[in-house]
Amino acid sequence: MTGWQTAWTWIFGIAVFLFFLVEVVVVVGGARDIGDMMRSLMGQADENREES
């Protein structure tokens, strides 16, 4: 392998790793946000049910 080919292979590998790292952070954060939203909606539904 030539020097440039090795360098670009490493750069590509690092870029793919960082992409997947960002994806994991987004999925975990999104799941937490959805959980928070569902708890909030359930709380509001309970409040509305108690008022009726």
N, C-alpha and C positions, 0 to 999 in steps of 0.2 A: 504494500500500500504506500502510496506517496504521502508526503507530508500534508499536502492540502486535503487529500481525501481523508486522512486520519482526523485532521482538525474539524472538517465539516461533519464527519460521522459523530464525533464527540459533541459538537454544537447541536446537531439534530437530536441526539440522545438526551442531552440536558434539556432541550426545549420540550421534548415529549414528556419527560419526567415532570417538569414544572407545570405543564398543561394539566397532567393528571392530578398533581398536587392541588392546583386551583380548583379543579372539578370536585375533588373530595371536600374541600373547604366549603364550596358553594352548596353541595348536596347536604352536608351536615348542618350548615347554617339555615338552609331552606327548610329542612325537616323540623328544626327547632322553631322557626317562625310559624310554620303551619300548625305545630302543636300549640304554640301560644295563642294563635288565632282561634283554634278549635276550643280551647279552654275559655277564652273570652266569650265566644259565641254561646257556649253552653251556660256560662254564668249569666249572660244577658237573657237567655231563654228561661232560666230558672227564675230570674227576677220578674220577668213578664208574666210567668205562670203564677207566681205568688201574688202579683197585683190584681190578677183577674179573679 
